[in-house]
Amino acid sequence: MNYGSMTDETTAQYRQRISKMSIEDIQKAIDYLDQPGYNCEGLVTADEVIVPRTKILHEVLREKQKE
């Protein structure tokens, strides 16, 4: 499995940063990461591996759409 991306943020810090983004920007990030040829299945955070890479983006997007 190719995780490819790493951050020194914890999962909570990453989620908090994503939650400050607009719905449109979150969707753009998801679209970019879902494009054919993007070879990165997960994100390695300071405290865990997030798989799929877009998992938290999708979760935060759903939360923002409910607001």
HULIN-V442614 format. One record per backbone hydrogen bond with DSSP energy under -1.0 kcal/mol. CO is the residue of the C=O (numbers start at 0). NH is the residue of the N-H. Records with the same first field share a line. If there is no record, write none. Layout:
CO: NH ; NH
//
This chain:
1: 40
2: 4
4: 43
8: 45
9: 13
10: 14
11: 15
12: 16
13: 17
14: 18
17: 20
21: 25
22: 26
23: 27
24: 28
25: 29
26: 30
27: 31
28: 32
29: 33
34: 37
37: 39
40: 52
42: 49
43: 6
47: 44
49: 42
51: 54
53: 57
54: 58
55: 59
56: 60
57: 61
58: 62
59: 63
60: 64
61: 65
//
